[in-house]
Amino acid sequence: MDQYTVNKEMHRIALYMTNKGYLCSYHARIDPDVDPSKCRICLELFESF
């Protein structure tokens, strides 16, 4: 694989993880004001990924 393919795949994985809510608990650790049970921003923004 070339560097562009690797970069594209890394972004695809990051978008997928964001869309599925896998990063919400980490986000809440960084920003205590975030309540993953109420926040739907990433899930809605990245729903097509």
N, C-alpha and C positions, 0 to 999 in steps of 0.2 A: 504494500500500500504506500502511496505517496503521502506527503504531509498534509495535503488538502483533503484527501479522503479521511485520514485520521481525524483532522480537525472537524470535518463535517459530522463524523460519527460521534465524536465527543459532544458536540452541540446537540445532536439528536438525542443522545442518552440523557443529557442534562434537561432538555425540554420534556422528555418523557417522564423523568423523575419528578419534575416540577408539576406536571399535569396530574400525576397520580397522587400527589400529596406526600410523597416520601420525604420531602425536605422540610415540611411544616414544623416538626418537633425541633429540628435544628434551628430554624428561624426563631421559634419561641424562646429558645435558650439564649440567643443573641439579643433579642428584643423582647423583654418580659411583657410589654404592652400588647403583644400579638397573642390572640386566643385562637389557636388552630380550629377549634370547634365552631367558631363564628366566621372566621375569615374564609372567603371563597375566591379571592382575587386570582391567584395563580391557577386554580382549578378551572375558572371560567376563561381567563385570558388564553390559556394554553390547551383548551379542550380539544382542539383539532390535531394535537400532536399525540 
